[in-house]
C-alpha cells in the first residue's frame, strides 16, 4: 500500500476549507452556486463550534475547495458583492485564515495549525492612493454602484478608513485648485 502525501479529508478540514473560502469572500450562496453544496449545509458546518459537522461529504468539500480557493467570488450583481463583503467580514471577525495559510498536509489534522505569521500585518496606505484605488474599481472593476462598505472590503480596508481617505483626497484636490 502506498501512503498518500496528504491525509484524507476530515470534518475538521472541511470546516477549515469553508472558513478559508469565506475569508476570500465566498459566501455560502456563492459556494452553492459554484459547487452544488447547499448553502444550508455550509452554514451548519461553519456554525458548529464544538466539533465540525458531518453533514457534508468531506471529499466533496475538498474538491470544491480545490476548485475555488484561488478564484475570486462572483461579483456581477450588487447582491453578489454584498454577500462577498459579508463573508469576508464574518471571516475577519472570527479570525479565519485564508487558503494560503493552510498547508495541504495539515489542514485535515485536528492538531494542524495555519502557517505561522499568516495574519496580515497592518499596513498604512496613503489617502491619495486609496482614493485612486476607489476611483479605479468604481470605473473599471464592476463596483460603480457598490456601497462604500463593499468597495472597502474589495480594497481590504475598513469602510471608515476608505471614507476618511476619500474625504482627505477630495480636500487636497480642492486646495490644489484654489492654489492654482
KAFEN-V556090 format. One line per field, one symbol per residue. ss: DSSP state (A for helix, B for strand, O for the rest). phi: phi as a letter, one per 20 degrees, with the letter a starting at -180 (. if undefined). A space follows every 50 residues. Layout:
# KAFEN-V556090
ss->???
phi->???
This chain:
# KAFEN-V556090
ss->OOOOOOOOOOAAAAAAAAAAAAAOOOOAAAAAAAAOOOAAAAAAAAAOOO OOOOOOOAAAAAAAAAAAOOOOOOOOOAAAAAAAAAAAAAAAAAOOOOAA AOOOOOOOOOOOOOOOOOOOOOOOOOAAAAAAAAAAAAAAOOOOOOOAAA AAAAAOOOAAAAAAAAAAAAAAAAAAAAAO
phi->.efffcffgcgfffffffffffgenefgfffffecnffffffffffefef bgfdfefgfffffffgfdgddffgbfdffgfffffffffffffemfffgf edegecfeefefcfgfnfffffcdcfgfffffffffffeddndgdffgff ffffemcfgffffffffffffffffffffn
